[in-house]
Amino acid sequence: MSDTHIHPTAVIDPSAKIDPSTVIGPYTIIGPNVTMGKNNHIGPFCIIENTVMGDNNEVIAHASIGVKPQDLSYDGVESMVVMGNGNKIRECVTIHRSTSLENPTRLGNNCLLMANAHVAHDCQLGSNIILANSTGIAGHVHLADRVITSGMVGVHQFVRVGKLAMLSGGAMVPLDVPPFCTAQGERARLVGLNVVGMRRAGMGRDEIMAVKRAFKVLFRSKMLLKDAIAQLEASNPIPAVQEMLDFCKHTKRGITAAKRKINEANDD
């Protein structure tokens, strides 16, 4: 590749495959097993290794991508991070490579990872995700498309967060959060739906109303979750509702419960 867009203080491993259109800033280190596509912009003081990166990604400064996982079982295999196109990686973000060769840590397209966010080993992140400042995503977490976290969120390992879900600031999330839902709290509880996000994603009024009705049956009724799912499935639900039901049926960690209303709490 041409050295035109590489700062003279950058250190580039000879094995790295970098498109000539990519810009690499001062004091950045590009290690082994790196492939970068077109028009990426890598800022100063970054470390990138064991990473396949698509096109038009921007890595601002002091980020670490593809470094060894923080997992005591890791045995040194040359595992990977695979990143799509159009992502923005802000200051001091860390994205760790997987613990195995078979399933790399993945990040989709057009995501924004704000300053100090952490994505641990073996995570699977979709597209159009926003992780706000100091969000911590533990190992093996799955975040579906258009998930949004506010600042200082923590997600426990092996948790799944469904499409268009939103995690409010400071939420600690130990259980799965279904699609379209909003969760908040020190031990997160469901507090409603991400209606604004649903509208922005192009969901119509009738579709949103159907999801609202399903939310009430699943999480506000006094039915067991399995019975609520069976009742909703018997009503020939629309695809968005069926997505919620399928998500709940396939949980391994359990589903985040809804926050109790004040009048319910006073009944004790």
N, C-alpha and C positions, 0 to 999 in steps of 0.2 A: 504494500500500500504506500501511497505518498505520505511524506512526513509534514506536508504543508499545514495540516490542521492539528498537529501534535506539538504541545509546548515542549521546549527543549529539556525542561526539568522532569517531565513525565517518564516513567519507567514502564516499558512495554515488553512483555514476554515474547520471545521470538515465535512461539506457537500460536499467538493470538491472531485471529482472522477479523480484521476491522475494515469496513468499507471506507474508501478514501474520503467520502463526504462527512464522516463523523469527526467531531471536534473533541479533543482531549485536553483538559486544562492543566495548570501547573501542579507539580508534585503528586499527580495521580499515579497509582500503580495498577496496571492491567496485568494480571497474572496468567497462569496457564489455563487451557481449556475454555477460552473465551471466544465467542463469535458475536460480532455486532453488525447489524444491518445498516441501512442508509440513514443519514441525517440525524444521528444521535448526537447529543451534546452532553459531554461529561465534564463537570466542573472541577475545581481544584480539590486536592487532598482526599480523593476518593480511592477506595480499594475495590476492585472488581476481579473476581476469579471464578472459574467453574460456572460460567453463565452463558446462556444463549439469549441474546437480546434482539428484538425485531427492529423496526424503523421508528424514527421520530420520537424517541424517548429523551427526556431531559432529567439529568441527575445533577442536582445543584452543587452540593459541596459536602465533604466529610462523610459521605455515605459509604457503607460497606455492603457489598452484594456478592453472594456466593461464597462467603467465608464459611469455615467449619461450623457445624451445628453445636449448640450448647446442650449436648446429650451425652451422658456418660456411656451409653451403649454404642456410640459411634466408633467404628473400627478403622476409619481412615480411607474408605473407598472414595473414588473421585466422583462423587455424586454432583448434582447440578441444580441450578436455578434456571427456569425457562420463563422468559418475559416476552409479552407481546409488543404491541405498537402504541405509541402516543401516550405513554405513562409519564407522570411527573413525580420525581422522587426528590423530596426536599432535604433540608440539612439534617445530617446525623441519623438518617434512616438506616436500619439494618435489616437485611433480608438474607436469611441463612439457607444454605443448601440442604438438601434432604439427607436422611441417614442411609438411604439405599439407592442403588443405581436405577431400579425399576420405576420409581415414582418420584420424579424431581419436584421440588418446590415450584409452584406455578403462580404466575401473575398474568391476568388477561390483558385487555386493551383499555386505554383511556382511564386509567386509575390515577388518583391523587393520594400520595402518602405524605402527610405533612410532617413537620420537624419532629425528630426523635421517635417516630413510630417504629415498631419492631414487628417483623414477620418471622416467626420461628420456622424450624425445619419441618419439611413435609406438609406445609400448608398448601391449600388449593384455593386461590382467590380468583373470582370471575372478573368481569369487565365493569367499567364505570363505577368502581368502588371508591369511596372517600374514607380514609382513615385520618382523623384529626390528630392534633399534636399529642404526643406521648401515649398514643394507643398501643397496647401490648397484646399481640396475638400469639398464643402459645402453640406448641407443636401439634401437627395433624389437624388443625382447625380448617373447616371449609366455610368460606364466605361466598354466597351466590351473587349474581349480578346486582349492581345498584345498591348494595349494602352501604350504609353510612354510619360512622361512629363519630360521636363528639369527643372532646378532649378527655384524656386520662381514663379511657376505658380499658378494662382488662378482660380477655376472653380465655377461659380455661381450655386446656388441651382436649382434643377430640370433639369439641363442640361444633355444631353446624348452625349457621345463621342463614335463613332463607332469603329469597329475592326481595328487594325493596324494604327489608327490615331496617330499623333505625335503633341504635343504641345510644341512649342519652349520656350526657357528661358524667364521668365518674362511675359509670355502671360496672359492676363486677358480674361476669356472665358465666356461671358454672354449668348451665343446661342449654339445650337447643332452643333457638328462638325461631318461631315459624315465619314464613313469608308474610310480608306486608305489615308486620307487627312492630310496635315501639316498646322497648324495654328500658327500664331505669331502676336505679337503686343499688345500694351496697351489696345486696344479694338480689340480683335483678328480678323484677316482676314485670309482666306485661301490663301496660297502662292504656293501650288502645292501638290504633292503626296509624301508619304513616300516610295519611290521606294526601298531604301535599305532594309527597314523592310519587304516589300512585297517579295523581293527576298529571304531574310533570312527565311521567312515563307513558302518558296517552291512554290511561284507563278511563272509560266512560262512567257516567253517573250510575247507570244500572249495574255495571260490573262492580263498582265500589260499594254500592248498597248491598249487593249479594254477599260480598266479603264481610261487610259489617254484620249482617245477619248471622253468617257462619261464625264469626268471632264470638258473638253473644252465646250461641249454642255451645261452642267448644269450651269457652273460658269463663262465661258469666252464669251459665246454668249450674245446677247442682248435680248434673249427670256425671257419671264416670266418663273419662275421655273416650274410651273405646265405644261406649254406648252413644256418645254424641257423634262420633265419626260415623257409626253405623246409621244413625238417623239421617245425617246429612247425605250420605252416599245413596240412601234409598230415595232421595228427592231429585235424582238426576242433576247434580250440581254443574254449574258452569266451570270451564277449565281453571280459572283462578282459584275457585273454592276447592276443586279437586286437587290442585297443587298443594294447598294447605293441608288437606286430609292425607295425601300421600306422604308429605313431610312428617306429619305427626305419627303415622303408622310405622315409619322406618327409623324412628329414633332409637338410639342405643343408650344415650346418657339420660334420657328423659326430657320432657318438654317444660320450659319455663312456665310457671303458674301465673295467673292474673293477680294483680294487686287487689286486695279486698277494698271494697267501698267503705266509706266511713260508717254508714248505717249498718253494714254487715258486721263491722268490727264491734259496734256498740251492742250487738245482739248477744255477745258472750256474757 
